[in-house]
Amino acid sequence: MFKEWLFKQKTLYFYFLVVMMVPTLLLLGTEPMSAIVVTAFILLPLSLYTVVLSVVRKPGIVFGILLPIHILGAFQLVLLYLFGGSIIATDMFLNVCTTNSMEILELLDKLLPPIIGVILLYVPALVLAVYSIRSSEKLSPCFQVRTILSGIGLFLVGLAFTAWAYHKEPDFRVYRDIYPVNVLRNMKYAYIRWAASENYHETSKDFRFHAKSTHDADCREIYVMVVGETSRPLNWGLYGYERNTTPRLSTMSNLVFFSDVLTQSNATHKSVPLILSAASAEQADIIYSQKSVITAFKEAGFKTVFFSNQRPNGSLIDFFAEEADISLFLKQNVTDEKFNPYDEELVKLLDRLLQEGDQKLFIVLHTYGSHFNYRERYPAEMAPYQPDNIDEVSFKMRQNLVNAFDNTIYYTDYILGLIVDKLSATGADAAMVYISDHGEDLFDDNRKLFLHSSPVPDYYQIHVPFVIWMSDSYIVRYPQILSVAEQHRECAMSSQVVFHTLLSLGGVETPYRDEKLSVVDTLFTVLPRYYLNDHNRPLSLDKAGLKPEDIEMFKRLHLVYP
C-alpha cells in the first residue's frame, strides 16, 4: 500500500516540488529579510514550480528538463555550507570558469558533508524523475487544473507581497532578492564580464603608458613582483603571530612590512589584475582598456618576465602575462592534472634568468602560496607544524588546517628568502615586492567560515601581507626610499598602492603613476579604502557587509575602520 502511494505521480509531484524548494528554504535561514520579503521569497518560486510541474501529466519530464536549475541548487547548497550564507555570486561563476579541475577536485575531495547532502537530495529525485517518465500512470487532468489554479493563486499573493515590499523597502528588487532569479541574473552578469575580458586584446591594443626610465641607464636594475596566494598577516610571525612562521623575513635587513593593507577583492581573477594595473575598486572598468605594469616597465626599457606556478585560466591574469617579453606557466600544456610543482621551481627559473646578466629586468612571479589544499603546497621537510593531514574540511579538523596553513606561510618565507638571496648575489640595484591577492577563512570564529571568495567578504579574507625589500646597493643609490617606506608602514592602504609603488621603485615615469598612491613617495596620502563587490561596485568598508566579528578584529589589531 505504502509502496503504491510512494510511486504515484501525485506523490512524486509533491516530492519534486519539495526538492526544488530546498535551496529557497535554506536561504531563509541565512539571508536577512523582513516578513514581507520572506513571504514573496517563498511564494514566487513556489507558485512557479507548482505551475510548471503541472503542465504535463508526468511531472518527471519537467523535473528532468529543469536539470540546470537543480545543478544551480546543488551549487548553492555547497556554497551555503562553505560560506554560511548568500546566493551564488557573479564572482563565484567566474571563479569556476577560472579554476582548474585539479583545484576543484582538491576542494571537493574534502567537502564530504555537503557533497553527500547534495547527492542524497538530488540523485534519488532524478532517479524517480526517470521512473515518472517511464511509468504508465499519469496525473489526472483534474489534479493538473487544481494545482495550476493553486499556483496562479499563490503567484498573485506573491505579487501582492512583492508590491508591498517595493513600497515598504526601497532597496528591494526581485532580480536581486528572489532566488533563483538573482542567481540567473548573476550568471548573466558573469557572462558579460567574461566577454569583456575576452575582448581585452581589442579594447587595450592602442593603449600606451608613455613611460620612460629616470634611473641611470648604465646601472643594473632588477625588480621582482611576487604575487602571493591566499595568505593572511594573522598567521605571519612577522606580523606578531605566536608561531614564528617567518624566521627569514623576521631577521632580514632592508625590509619593510605594512601592517594595515586590504585587498580590493577576495577573488584571484579580480584581485591580481587590480594589483598589476592602475585600475582600482573605484575605477574598475579601466582594466579592460589599459595594460598592466608589465607594459609600463617594458616601455621604460626593461626586459619583462612573467613566471607562474598556476595554470592559465583565460582571465586577465593570462592576458597581462602575454604582455611580457617572456611568459611561462609551469603547468601549461601539462596533461597530468596531478602535476603540482612547489613554488621553489619559480626561484629556479628566476636564478637562471638572473645569470643571463640582463641590465634592466622586471619580473612577476605568481606563486601558488597558501591555496587549498594547503598540504600540497610545501615539501614534507618544510612542515614544522604537525599534524597537518586534512581528511575533511570541517571545524573539528581546524587545528590540522591551521597547522597546514602555517606550514604554507613557513614555506613562503623560505621562498622569499631565496629570492632575496638570488637578488643580493647579483650586486644589482634590486627590490622585491610581495603582496597576497587575498586572505582566507579558517573556521576562525563562531561563524565557522572557510576558504575565500565568499559573496560577502570578512576581515580574514581582505587583510593581506605586503612586504618590500631593497638591496644594499639600491639603498646606497636611493637612501630616501627605505626611510619613506618605513614612515608609511602603519598607514591604512589597499592593494591599489602596489602598481604605483612598483613604478616609483623602478624610477618609471608615466602620466599614469600617482605619487599619492606610492608608499615609497613622500607625497603618499592615506585615502578612503574601497572593496570591489560582486557587481563591480566600489563599497566603503562600512557598506561591504562586514559583520561585528570582523569589526572587532579591526579594532583588536588597530586597523583603520572604515
N, C-alpha and C positions, 0 to 999 in steps of 0.2 A: 504493500500500500504506500509506504513512505517512498520507496524507490520510484513508483509510478508518478507520485506527486513531484518528486525531485526533478524528474526529467521531462516534465510537461513544459510546453513552450511558454505558458503563462509564468511558471516558476522561473524559468531561465530569463524571461524578460525582466523580472524584478531583480534577479541576481546580476544581470548585466548592468542594470540601472545603478545598483549599489556600487559595483566595481568602478563605474565611470565617475561616481561622485566622491570616491575616497580621497583623491588629491584636494578637492574643494573642501571637504570636511576637515582634513588635517590642517589646511591653511587657516581655517577658522581659529585654530588654537595657537597659531604663530604670528598672525598679522593683526596689528591693532586696527580696529574698526568699530564704529558705532553700531547700535542695534539696527538702525535704519539700513546702513550699508550691509550688515550681516544678512538681513532679510533679502535684499537684492542679490547679494553674493551667492546665496543658496538657490533662490527661486529662478533666476535667469538661466543658469546652466541646467538645473533640474528640469525645468519646463521644456527646454530644447531637447535634452536627452529623452525625456518622456515621449515627445512627439516623434523624433527621428527613429527611435526603436520600434515605433508602431506603424511605420509607413509600409512595411512588408509583413507578411504573415509568418515569416521565420526571422525572429529578432537576431539570430546569429549572423545573418547576412550583413545587417547594418553594423553589428559589433565588429565583424571582420573588416568591413570597409573602413571603419574608424580606427584601424590599427595605428596610423600615425599619431592620433590623439592618445592612444594607450602608451605609445613609446614616450611621448612627452610627459605623460603621467608618471611613468616609471622613473624617468629622469628627474622629475620634480620631487618624487619621494626620496630618492638618494640624496639630492641636494638638501632637502629638509633635515635629513639625518646628519649631514656634514655641517651645515651652517645654522641649523636651528630655526630657520625662517626664510621668508622671501620667495618670490617666484623665480623661475628661470630667467636670468638676466641676459641682456644683449651680449655682454662680455663673456658670459658662460657659453653661449653658442659659438662665439669666436674662439674661445679657449679650446673647445672641442675640435674646431677646424684647424687650429694651430698647434695642437698637441699630438705628438707621435704616438703610435699604437702601443709602443713599449711603456711609455709613461702612464697611459690609461690602464694597461694591464697591471702595472706595478701597484696602482692605487686600488683598482677593483679587487685585486687578489687579497687585499687586506680589509675589504669592506663587506665581510660576510653577513652581518646582521641585516643591513638594508637590502643587499642583493637577495638574500633568502626571502625577505619580506616581499620584495617585488615579484620574485618567482612564484611564491605562494598565492599572490594576489592575481597575477595576470595569466600565468600558464594554464591553470585549471579553467579560467574563463575562456581562453582561446580554444582549449580542447572542447569545452562544452558548446562553444560557438560552432565548431565543426559538426558536433552532434546535432545541434539545432538545424543546421543546413541540411544534413543528411536525413533527418527524421521525416517520416511521412506526415506527422501531425503538424497542424498549423494553428496560429492564433485565429480565434473566431472573429468575423467582421464586427460583431457586437463589441468584443473586447477592444478591438482597434479603435472603434468610434469613441468608446468611453475614455480610453487613455489619451487619444488625440484631443478630445474636448477638455479633459483634465489638464493636459499640457498647455493648451491655449489659455485656460483659466489661470493656471499658475503663472504663465508668462505675463498676462495682463496685470496680475497682482504685483509681479516683479517689476513691471514697467512703472507702476504707480509708486512703488518704493524707490525706484531709480530716480524718478522725477522729484520725489521728496528729498532724496539725497543731494541732487543737484541744487535744490533750493536751500537746504539747510547747511550744506558743506561745500563751499565754493571750490575747494581743491578736488572734489570727487570727479572722476571721469571713468566711464565704462571701459574705455580702451586701456586704462591704466590700473583699474582697481578690481576688475571682474575676471576671474580665471575661467576658461583658458584664453579669453580674448586678449588679455595683457601679454600672455606668453607668445601668442601668434604675432602680436604687434612687435614684440622684441625680436622675434625671428626675422620679420621683415626688415627691421632696422639693422640687424646684424648683416643681412644681405647687402643693404645699401652701403654699410661701412666696408664690407669686404670688397664690393665693387669699386669703391673709391680707392682702396689700397691697390687693387689690381691695375688701376689706371694711373698709378703713381708715376710710372716712367713718362707717360704723356704729359701729365699735368705739371711735372717738375723739370722737363727736359731743357727749358730755356733759362732755368734759374742759375744765377751766378752770385757768389759771395763778394766778388771784387776784393779778395783777400790778398794781403801781402805780409811778408815777414819783416819785423822791425829788429830782429836779432842779428848778430854778426854772421854773415854768410860763411865765414871760414871756421866757425865754431861747430863742433859736432853736437847735435841735439837729438835726444830720444825721449819721447813721451809715450807712456803706456797707460791706456784707459782700461781698467779691469772692471767689467760688469759682473757684479755678484748676483747670485740667485737665491732668493728665499731666505735671506739672513736677517737677523734682528739684533740690535745692540744689547738687548736684555740678556743675551747669552754670550756676550763677549767679555772676557776678563778685562780687556782694555777699557770697557765702559763701567767697570765696577762689579761685574758678576762674581759671585763667590767662588766659582771654579776658574782656575787660570787657563782658560781656553785659548788665550792668545799670548803665549810666552815669548814669541819672537817680536811681535809688534809692541808688546808692553815695555820692552827694553831698548827699542830702536830709537836712535837719534834722528833728527831732521824730519820727524813725523808729527803731523797734526791730525787729531781726530775731532770731529764735530759732533756735539752731543745732542743737538735738537734739530734733526733733519727728518723730514717727512717725504715719502714718495707721493707722486701726484696720481698714482693709480696702483691698485693691488693686483693687476693682471699683467703678465710679462709682455703680451703683444702690444700693450699700450705704454707701459712704464718705460721699457727700454728705448723705444723711439723718442719718447719725451726726454729721456736723459741725453740722447745723442743728437738732439736737434734744438733749434731755437723755439720750437713750439712749446706751449705751456698749457696748463689747465684752462687758463683764461683765453688763450688763442690756439685751441686745439686744431682747428681746421687748416691752419697754415702748414701743417705737417705734410699735406698732400701736394703742396706747391713749392716747398723749399727742400733743399737737400740737407744732408747731415754734416756734422762736424768733420767727418772724414774728408768731404769735398773741400771744406774750408782750409784744412791743412794741406791738401793736395794743391789747391790754387796758390798757397803760400810757398810752394816749392818742396814740400815734404813727400817722401815715399810713404804711401799709406798701406796699411795691412790690417786685415780682419781675420782673426782665428776664432773659431767657435767649437765648443765641446757639446753643442746642441745640434739637433737635426734642423735643416732648413724646413720652414713650415709655410712659406708663401706669404708671410706677413711683411710689414715694413722693415723689420729687422733684416730680412734677407736682401731687400732692395737697397738698404743702406750699405750692407756688406759689399754689394756689387759695385759700389762707388770706389772702393779701394783698388789700388794697383794690384794687390794680391789678396784674394779671399779664399778661405779654406774652412769647410765644416768637416770636422773629424768623422762624423757619422754619415756624411753624404755618400751616396752610391754604395752603401754597405748593405748587403742583402740580409745579413744576420741581425735580426731585430734585437738580439741579446748582446750585441757588441756595445760595451759600456765602458769606455776608457775613463780613467781618472783625469782630473784637471792638470795633473803634472805633465801630461802629454802636450798641453799648451805651452808649458815652460820650455819643453824640449824644442818645440818649434821656434819659440822666441830666441832661445840660445843660438840655434843655427842661423837665424836671421841676423842677430847682433854680430856674429862672426864675419858676416859679409862686408861689414865696415861702411855701410851707407852713412853719409854725412848728416842727413836730416831724416828722421824716422818718426812716424806717428802710428801707433799700434793699438788696436782694440782687441782685447781678449774677453770673449763671452764664455764665462765658466758655467758649470753645472751646479757648483756650490752646494747648497743645502736642500736641493729639490727632493721631494719624496720619491722613491723610497730611500730614506736617509742612509740606511745601512749599505746601500750600493754605491755611495759617493766617496768612500775612502778605503784604503787598503787595511787589512787586519792589523798591521803593525802601527797604524795611526789611530788606534781606538783605546785611549786610556780610560774611558768611562764605560763601565760594564754593569749589568748585562745590557747588550744593545740589540738583541734579537727582537724582531717585531712580528709576532704571529698574527695579530689583527689590529685594526685601528679602533681602539676603544679607550675609555677613561681608565679602566683597570690596567692598561698597558702604558699609562702615561710615563712612568719613570723610565721604562725602556725606550720610549720615544724620545724623551728628553736626553737620555744618555747618547743615543744615536745622533740626535741633532747636535749635541755638544761636540761629538766627535767630528761632525762635518765642519764646525767652526774651528776646531783644533787643526784640521787638515787645511782649511782655508788660510789660517795663519801661517802654516808651513809653506803653502804655495806663494803667498805674498812675500814671505821671507826669501824664497828662492828668486823671485822676480827682482827684488831689491838687490840681492847678491849679484845677479847677472848684470843689472844696470850699473852697479857700482864698479864692477870689474872692467867696464868699458872706458872708464875715466871721462865719459862724456858729461855734458850738462844734461841731466836727466831728471824726470819726475814721474811718479806713479800716482794715479788717482784710482781709488776704489770706492764704489758705492753699490749697494744691493738694489735690485729692482723693486723689491717689496719684502715684507716680513712674512710671518707665519703664525697661525694659531696652534697651540699645543695643549688643548684642554686646560687653559690657564686659570679659569675662574668658574664660578657656578653655572655659567652658560654652556660649558663643555664644548667649545668650538674647536674645530680642527681644520687645518690647511689654510688656503688663501683664496683670493678671487671671489669672495662672497659678495653678493649684490650690495650689501651694506657693509662698509669697512668697519674695522675696530682698531684700537690702539696697536695691538700686536702685529697687524698687517701693514701699518703705514709708517711706523717708526723704523728708520733704516740706518745702518752704519755708513759713515762717509769719512774716508781717510785720504790724506795727501802726504806723500813722501818726496823729498828732494835730495838729490845727490850733493856731496860736499862741493864739487866744482860748480854746480848750479847756484848754490847759496853764496859762494865766493863772488860769482858774477852778478847775482841779483839778491843781495843780502836783505833787502826790504821785504821780499816776497814772503819769506818764512815768518817774519815778525808780524806782518799784516795778517797772515792766515791765523796765527796764534791769537791775535786780538779778537778774531771773529769766531773762535771755536765754540763758544757757548751761545752764539746768536741763533735765533729761530730762522730756519730757512727750509726750502723744499728742494727736491731733485732738479728743479729748474735752474739752479745755480751751476750745475756741472758743465753744461755747454759753454757758458761764458767764462768759467774758471779755467777750463782747458785752453781756450783761446788766449787768455791772459798769461797763463804759464808758458805757452809756446810763443808768445810775442806775435800772435797772428792778429793783424789789424783788419777789421771789416766793419762796414756800417751796421752789421747785424750783431755785433758784440756790444753788450750793455755792461759798462763798468759797475753799475749799481747792483748787478747780479753776480759779480765775480768776488769770491771770498778772499782772493789774494790782491784785491784792489782797494786802495784807501777810500774810494767812493762807494764801497759796498753799503747797501742800505737794507735794513730789515723791513720787509714788505708783508702785507697780509698773505696768508697761505690758502691755497685752494686745492680741493680734491676734484678730480675729473670723474663724474659719476657715470652710471651705466649708459646714459644717453648723451654723453659728452658735454654735459653742462657743468661749469665750474661751481663748486659749492664751498663756502667757508666751512671751517671745522664744525661750527655750531649748527650747520644745516646739513651736514653729511651723514647724519644718522648715528653718531657715536652715542653710546649708552653711558649711564652713570659709572659703570665699572671702568670704562675707557677714560672718562674724565678724571676719575680718581687716580689712574695710572699717570696721566699727565701731571697732576698735582704732586704725586709721590716722587716723580722723577724730576720735578722742577722744570717741566717743559711748558712752553707758552701755549695757552689755550684761551680763546680761539685764535 
